[in-house]
Amino acid sequence: MINEANGKLTKVSVMMKKKRRPFFKQNKLALVLCMGFFLYVSVTLLTQELKSRELSLEEASLRKQISAISIEIDGLQKGVETSSSLEHIEDLAREKLKMIKSDEMIYYILNPQSN
């Protein structure tokens, strides 16, 4: 307010005329800290996203390996089951060891002639 007697501004009028500056202009430290926090959060999220994608690709690769190994295991188990049967053992003995039963005869043809 203006003191009419001497034309001077009083404290109340100076405070009323003073414009308020925005918060971040008054507190530059707060602005820098907020920007630093935002940057930290952004970098952290980006790093996590990249790591997540990398782990997803690795998981897919490992799942393919697991399925291939499972198929191989199934084949080996079937081979074990068939190799333990008496028919399979007999076939191997006949083919690889040239064994025969006591009541059988083997005939070898030495010179087969084509007609």
ABEGO torsion letter per residue (X at the ends): XBBAAAGBBBAAAAAAABBBBBAAAABAAAAAAAAAAAAAAAAAAAAAAAAAAAAAAAAAAAAAAAAAAAAAAAAAAAAAAAAABAAAAAAAAAAAAGBBBAABBBBBBABBBBX
